Amino acid sequence: MQQLYPEPGPVDHDTLIDLYAPPPRPSLRVNFVASLDGAGTLGGKSAGLSGPEDKRVFGILRMRCDALVVGAGTVREEGYRAVRLDEPRRQWRLAHGLTEFPTLVIVSGRCDLDPAQPALADAPVRPVILTTAHAEPGALGDVADVIRAGDKRVDLIEAVRQLRERGLLQLLSEGGPTLFGSLTAAGLVDELCLTVSPLLAGPGAGRITAGPELPAPVDLTLRHALLADGQLLLRYNR
Ligand SMILES: NC(=O)c1ccc[n+]([C@@H]2O[C@H](COP(=O)([O-])OP(=O)(O)OC[C@H]3O[C@@H](n4cnc5c(N)ncnc54)[C@H](OP(=O)(O)O)[C@@H]3O)[C@@H](O)[C@H]2O)c1
């Protein structure tokens, strides 16, 4: 892996971990992979857009967060497994003052999620469901803590405030597009880690963001650009 910006040069694994240090204040970063022509999925999933180096960064981002926030659509489509990091990453977390595992947080208005699915039933730490005041989580409440915020949609500003009250300060969102659109609209996105994969997916797939239009675009600043196997790994923040 090579760094192209700001300083060109090779990047070893420890440097890569440092390059993805979260800011010292509580923050929310979002991680996505997209094709050159802007697709967020291939055949309905993100896996075909990824590659070994993107997966390495994906693993580092999970290693460095307190909670992993995902939309219910991604959990349903991608068949999320329990967030069980490997032994070296668990040890790294403990040595750096983090809990052994990040907490999985799922955003869902409808609570149409199977409580027996591995992401919930096999979770090493009790997950959190972020939902609305009137939602009926039913048996999800047996396998996860339920946080309510907002009436028709989840009020993400209030929900994030409640997560931080629980000590979940560094938040990583792995999407998907609807949640990213909602987080952007709520002004909660501090950072975007975006991998651009060197392929043309062609028409059909959606972008990495979805939902109502924003009143104005949000400017981000490039922190670094890395190159590996033809993929660009970009880190932008506000
Ligand atoms: N390229 C990538 O890196 C990447 C990353 C992640 C996902 N994806 C792809 O994205 C696709 C899924 O897209 P998606 O837009 O459906 O994913 P999503 O954002 O993960 O899920 C959308 C669902 O999340 C819940 N949600 C999000 N914001 C909410 C809010 N403010 N209030 C209430 N509920 C909210 C709703 O759940 P309920 O319906 O339960 O109410 C909504 O239907 C999959 O094909 C997946 O493979 C790609």
The ligand as a MOL file (V3000), in Angstrom:
LIG
                    3D

  0  0  0     0  0            999 V3000
M  V30 BEGIN CTAB
M  V30 COUNTS 48 52 0 0 0
M  V30 BEGIN ATOM
M  V30 1 N -21.1340 0.0200 -0.7440 0
M  V30 2 C -21.1490 -0.0720 0.5570 0
M  V30 3 O -20.1150 0.1820 1.2130 0
M  V30 4 C -22.4200 -0.4520 1.2750 0
M  V30 5 C -22.4860 -0.3310 2.6640 0
M  V30 6 C -23.6650 -0.6770 3.3100 0
M  V30 7 C -24.7600 -1.1280 2.5860 0
M  V30 8 N -24.6640 -1.2320 1.2440 0 CHG=1
M  V30 9 C -25.8210 -1.7460 0.4630 0
M  V30 10 O -26.9400 -0.9290 0.6820 0
M  V30 11 C -28.1270 -1.6770 0.4780 0
M  V30 12 C -29.1340 -1.3570 1.5610 0
M  V30 13 O -29.5400 -0.0210 1.3950 0
M  V30 14 P -30.4940 0.7030 2.4320 0
M  V30 15 O -30.5240 2.1360 2.0720 0
M  V30 16 O -31.7740 -0.0490 2.5490 0 CHG=-1
M  V30 17 O -29.6560 0.4810 3.7700 0
M  V30 18 P -29.7160 1.0370 5.2450 0
M  V30 19 O -29.5450 2.5070 5.3000 0
M  V30 20 O -28.7440 0.1960 5.9760 0
M  V30 21 O -31.1500 0.6300 5.7690 0
M  V30 22 C -32.3050 1.3920 5.5630 0
M  V30 23 C -33.2160 1.1090 6.7390 0
M  V30 24 O -32.5990 1.6070 7.9370 0
M  V30 25 C -33.5740 2.1550 8.7720 0
M  V30 26 N -33.3430 3.5970 8.8630 0
M  V30 27 C -32.3130 4.3140 8.3420 0
M  V30 28 N -32.4100 5.6030 8.7270 0
M  V30 29 C -33.5000 5.6790 9.5160 0
M  V30 30 C -34.1220 6.7190 10.2470 0
M  V30 31 N -33.6200 7.9740 10.2920 0
M  V30 32 N -35.2480 6.4320 10.9440 0
M  V30 33 C -35.7800 5.1940 10.9430 0
M  V30 34 N -35.2140 4.1510 10.2850 0
M  V30 35 C -34.0990 4.4080 9.5870 0
M  V30 36 C -34.9270 1.8190 8.1370 0
M  V30 37 O -35.2120 0.5240 8.6620 0
M  V30 38 P -36.6620 -0.1510 8.7410 0
M  V30 39 O -37.0340 -0.4440 7.3330 0
M  V30 40 O -36.4260 -1.3950 9.5450 0
M  V30 41 O -37.5750 0.8240 9.3960 0
M  V30 42 C -34.5660 1.7780 6.6620 0
M  V30 43 O -35.4860 1.0460 5.8870 0
M  V30 44 C -27.7210 -3.1420 0.4880 0
M  V30 45 O -27.8250 -3.6430 -0.8260 0
M  V30 46 C -26.2690 -3.1180 0.9120 0
M  V30 47 O -25.5240 -4.1200 0.3010 0
M  V30 48 C -23.5330 -0.8850 0.5690 0
M  V30 END ATOM
M  V30 BEGIN BOND
M  V30 1 1 1 2
M  V30 2 2 2 3
M  V30 3 1 2 4
M  V30 4 1 4 5
M  V30 5 2 4 48
M  V30 6 2 5 6
M  V30 7 1 6 7
M  V30 8 2 7 8
M  V30 9 1 8 9
M  V30 10 1 8 48
M  V30 11 1 9 10
M  V30 12 1 9 46
M  V30 13 1 10 11
M  V30 14 1 11 12
M  V30 15 1 11 44
M  V30 16 1 12 13
M  V30 17 1 13 14
M  V30 18 2 14 15
M  V30 19 1 14 16
M  V30 20 1 14 17
M  V30 21 1 17 18
M  V30 22 2 18 19
M  V30 23 1 18 20
M  V30 24 1 18 21
M  V30 25 1 21 22
M  V30 26 1 22 23
M  V30 27 1 23 24
M  V30 28 1 23 42
M  V30 29 1 24 25
M  V30 30 1 25 26
M  V30 31 1 25 36
M  V30 32 1 26 27
M  V30 33 1 26 35
M  V30 34 2 27 28
M  V30 35 1 28 29
M  V30 36 1 29 30
M  V30 37 2 29 35
M  V30 38 1 30 31
M  V30 39 2 30 32
M  V30 40 1 32 33
M  V30 41 2 33 34
M  V30 42 1 34 35
M  V30 43 1 36 37
M  V30 44 1 36 42
M  V30 45 1 37 38
M  V30 46 2 38 39
M  V30 47 1 38 40
M  V30 48 1 38 41
M  V30 49 1 42 43
M  V30 50 1 44 45
M  V30 51 1 44 46
M  V30 52 1 46 47
M  V30 END BOND
M  V30 END CTAB
M  END
